[in-house]
């Protein structure tokens, strides 16, 4: 077999791939659950000043897009900070907070979501964001796995695995919110 033929092909680190595939499975399950719902329902806010289901989905997309953009910029830097016990503890506290059901005020960069959007247009945006994330994870050099590549607004710097854990926990946090809204609307 000619190994030079395949020398340009990159594969994602198995740990990152596992976390990425879990994110994809979660997203696909959510989209599947929302597909049959009426667009008016998906765009109806829970209350004045609260987000609709589609606005929550738009927020999830924004968070992934901005997170990925930050990572792409950060990995271009000459020297990255190595992860420490303090980074691990802050990441763990963030995970606990997201799992606790606490309410958070979204940072300004990801708080402005469209008032109305179709689920199909959101799916297309999310597909593009996920393809970009997949490329970033595939191209991430192995020596950067223990380096800080993303700054969370509350938890500070995180490694790529901590960042993927945050994305999953953030998704799960909002998936529970969407589930409550669906139950409220379908009563």
KASUL-V809271 format. One record per run of one state. SS is the DSSP state (@ for helix, = for strand, . for the rest). FROM is the first residue (numbers start at 1). TO is the last residue. If there is no record, write none. Layout:
((SS,FROM,TO) (SS,FROM,TO))
//
This chain:
((.,1,2) (@,3,6) (.,7,13) (@,14,34) (.,35,38) (@,39,42) (.,43,52) (@,53,74) (.,75,81) (=,82,82) (.,83,84) (@,85,100) (.,101,107) (@,108,110) (.,111,118) (@,119,139) (.,140,141) (@,142,144) (.,145,146) (=,147,152) (.,153,155) (=,156,159) (@,160,185) (.,186,187))
//
